[in-house]
Amino acid sequence: MAPTVSISDSFDGGNIKLIKVISKSEEETDVILHVKPDVYTQLEQIAHMQYFAFRVMIGKLTEGPHKINYVLDNAEQTSYPEAWSAATVFYSSNVDDVDSWKRNKDTRYHDGKLLWTHEHTKNGSTYFSYFPPFSYSRHLNLVSKCAEFANVETLGQSLEGREIECITVGTGSSICWIIHRQHPGETMAEHFAEGLLTRMLGLDTEGQVDDQVTKLLEMYTFHIVPCMCPDGGVKGHLRTNACGANLNREWSTKG
């Protein structure tokens, strides 16, 4: 008997629409999927989409492995389809363990569809994503760590009431702003922010920093924003916030 296959995006940053599950045999299944679009943005007159993240639950697998062929059927209609030709889907059995994510080297883009095959060897969860997620809880944990060694303030709240935090460090006369995730689906940006802040504040060395960092902090005052679009991140959007605003395009004029 073929195992049961359940697809869900009901977690922080999840994004997928299940179209169809096709059981080909006891050993093989096809899963057809669509990326969900962001809220329509009036400025660009488009509903952006590209980022995806979803969970697969396998049940009643008694004799493995079971091969599943995943088909992202609307890949050609995404905001930047040119990216798919060099893409490799990421997968993990633990969505919160950043070091557990691996690349599916079988990923390929063919006839406007993103395709990959995964052999499920046991019952339970496997997560797939365009790039490893950076959850809101991980974000809050990062901000809390930073507050032990730097000044943390809010620039204001998002539409859904989430703080947009800014970490300020350094005493130099030159001012440097470093902002991340104006496009919330670019989760790699906040992974970078985490590494940057870890080094600049000595988060993993009890506040001790190296000579290069010390010199930079004497030259500059840094204002670092780990996530400019927390609502979009939680919703699994590619480029927009909760109301469809693309924060990397809709800048306010002076005055």
Stockholm file with secondary structure:
# STOCKHOLM 1.0

chainA/1-255         MAPTVSISDSFDGGNIKLIKVISKSEEETDVILHVKPDVYTQLEQIAHMQYFAFRVMIGKLTEGPHKINYVLDNAEQTSYPEAWSAATVFYSSNVDDVDSWKRNKDTRYHDGKLLWTHEHTKNGSTYFSYFPPFSYSRHLNLVSKCAEFANVETLGQSLEGREIECITVGTGSSICWIIHRQHPGETMAEHFAEGLLTRMLGLDTEGQVDDQVTKLLEMYTFHIVPCMCPDGGVKGHLRTNACGANLNREWSTKG
#=GR chainA/1-255 SS CCCEEEEECCSTTCBCEEEEEEECSSSEEEEEEECCCCCCBTTTTBCCCCCCEEEEEEECCCSCCEEEEEEETTGGGSSCGGGGGGCCCEEESCTTCGGGCEECTTCEEETTEEEEEEEECSSEEEEEESSCCCCHHHHHHHHHHHTTTSEEEEEEECTTSCEEEEEEECCCSEEEEEECCSSTTCTHHHHHHHHHHHHHHTTTTTTCCCHHHHHHHHHEEEEEESCSCHHHHHHTCSSCCTTSCCTTTCCCCCC
#=GC SS_cons         CCCEEEEECCSTTCBCEEEEEEECSSSEEEEEEECCCCCCBTTTTBCCCCCCEEEEEEECCCSCCEEEEEEETTGGGSSCGGGGGGCCCEEESCTTCGGGCEECTTCEEETTEEEEEEEECSSEEEEEESSCCCCHHHHHHHHHHHTTTSEEEEEEECTTSCEEEEEEECCCSEEEEEECCSSTTCTHHHHHHHHHHHHHHTTTTTTCCCHHHHHHHHHEEEEEESCSCHHHHHHTCSSCCTTSCCTTTCCCCCC
//
